[in-house]
Amino acid sequence: MPTYDYVCPENGCELSVFHAMSERIGTWGELCDLASADVGATARTSPVERQIGTGHVLPPRSGKDLGIGGGGGCCSGTGCNC
């Protein structure tokens, strides 16, 4: 499951949660329930906005996963500065 960051404009708080891509979180109460966080003084019905992020990428397990010979990734002595 992907990680999503949400912000509540009413209180300025940001929370990160895991959920299915098909799941939609629309209120502070829903977000706090999912994150096991206290809603505090903010109304449970306050809207939240999903933030655009870069996503999370898992590195390949080996060079074979990239379709190249051993050495792993691009760091096989080719001088790519990674």
N, C-alpha and C positions, 0 to 999 in steps of 0.2 A: 504494500500500500504506500502511496506517495505521502509526503509531508506537505502540509499547507500552512501558510502563515495568514492570520486574520488580524485585522485591527478594528477596534470599536471607536468610531469618531466621537462618540459621546464622552468616553473616559480616556481616550488616547492609548489604551492598553493594547498590546499585541500578544497573541498566543499562537503557538505552533502545535498542530495536531496531525495525527495520521487518520486518514479515512479513504474509503473507496472513491475512485474518480467520479462515480455516478451519484455520490452523496452530496447534497447541497446543505450548507450551513448558512442560515440567514439571520439569526438573532444571537445576542450576547448570552442568553440562557442556554441555547443549544450548544454554543461553543464552549461555555464553561462546563456543561455536563460532559461533553466529549473529552475535555482536557482535565477533568476532575479538579476544577478550580472554583473558588468561591466567587459568586457574582458581585459581592460587595454591595455598594450603594447604587450601582447602575441597574436600571430596569431590565428585567429578563427579556423584554420585548424590543430592546434597543437593537437596531440593525448593525450588522458587521459587514466588513468588506474583505474579500479574499485578495491578498496581495500577489502581484506577479513576481515570481522568483526565478532563479536559474535552474531549479530542480536539483536532484541528487543523482549523480552518476557513479556506478560501481565500476572500478577498474577491471580490466580483463584479468583472468587468472593466469594466463601465460601468453607468450607470443603466438602460440598455436591458435588461441581464441581470436587473434587478429588476422590470421592467415599468413603469418610470417614465421620464419625460422626462430630458433631459440633466442635468448637475449631479452625477451620481454619488451613490449611496447616499442617506442621509437628510440629508446636509450640503448641501442646495441652498438655504440661506438661510432655512430654516423655524424656526431657533432651537431645535433639538433638543439642543443642548449636547454633541454628539459630537466 
